[in-house]
Amino acid sequence: MKLAIMGAMPEEIAPILERLDGYLTTEYAGNKYYEGTYKGVDLVIAYSKIGKVFSTLTATTMIEYFGAKKLLFSGVAGAVSPDLKVGDLVVATKLSQHDLDITAFGHPYGYVPEGSVYVEADKGLIELSKSVAADMGLHVKEGIIATGDQFVANEERKNWIGETFNADALEMEGGSVAVVCNALNVPFFILRAISDAADMDASFSFDEFLESSAKISADFVMKMVEKLAE
């Protein structure tokens, strides 16, 4: 079984690549994909670049071209819930697209005809993450993650997303990856470590905590790979 591990930025997959003894690099569709093994599990690893379009392309490529049967996403996010602070981990139970808006036609925010506002993540992988959290002695919050093609650094916008989607965190790729995996019947898991509070100081916090938060998320995901190898 080949497992995909995906991030949005180089900093999000660097700690993962460091754990491999070696890997094969393939350039395809304007991106680089890294294939290797870890604890006997075949992996394809990539960062998509930021946003829903690039993450859709990368997730689809990992599944259709590289043959991934499950997908784990590791990265960082902005906190919506006041319970979350920098470095905390959030597991998505379901994901939405907060910038998808055809409310003019009477639909709710985040909805497209023949689609749904939310896409649910794989329950089996969520259960596995609980076991990993227990082994690592970590508290991991489960919640709704909202995705959009904008870096939110505005208290008003953040609060609107929280109220409209009951979101705990927000980012720029998870919702589109969820749509791809759901459509192609590939179990997926989205993990985010908090890097900022999506407020007026978000850009400063993001720059300061990107690498440390990305490593927290990556370490957790690799523990999940170890569990899957058992």
C-alpha positions, 0 to 999 in steps of 0.5 A: 500500500502506497501512502501519500504525505502532503504539505503545502510548503517546503517547511511542512515536508522537510521534517518528513524527508529528513527521516527517510534514508533516501528518496527518488525525486520525480518532476511531474505536472510542475511539481516535485514528488519524493518516493521512499520508504519508512518503517517498510511503508511505501511513501510519496511525499510532496508539498503542493504550494499554497492554495486550493488549486495547487493542493487539488492538483497535487492530491489528484496526482498523488492518487492517480499518477503515483497510486497512493491508497491513503493520504495524510496531510501535515501542516500548520493553520490559524486558530479560530477556537480560543482554546487553541494556542500556537503549537497545538494540534488539530485533527479535522473531523470534517472540512469546508470551503469558507470562500465558496459563495453562491448564496445569491442562489439560496444556497448556504455558504460553502455549498455547491450543487451536487456537493455538500458544505462539509466533507468528513475525514476518514474515521479509521485514521482519526481513531488511529490518531487517538492512539498515537496521541495517547502514546505521545502523551499529547492532547489533540483537538478534533474539530472542523477546519475551514479552507479558503484561498486567503491568508486570514489576518483579520479578527472580523473575518476569522469570527465570521468563519467560526460562526458560519462553519463552526470552525476551530481552525482555518487554512488554505488547502485541506478542504480541496484535498478532502473533496479530491479524496472523497471523490476518488474514495481514498481515505484521508487525514488532515492534521494541522499545528497552530501557527497563528491566531488568524488576527492582525498579528497573524503574519508575524506569528506565522513567520515566527512559528511556521517551522516549529509548528510544522515539525510538531505536525510532521512528527505526529504524522510519522508516528501514524505511519509507524502505526500503519506499518504494524 
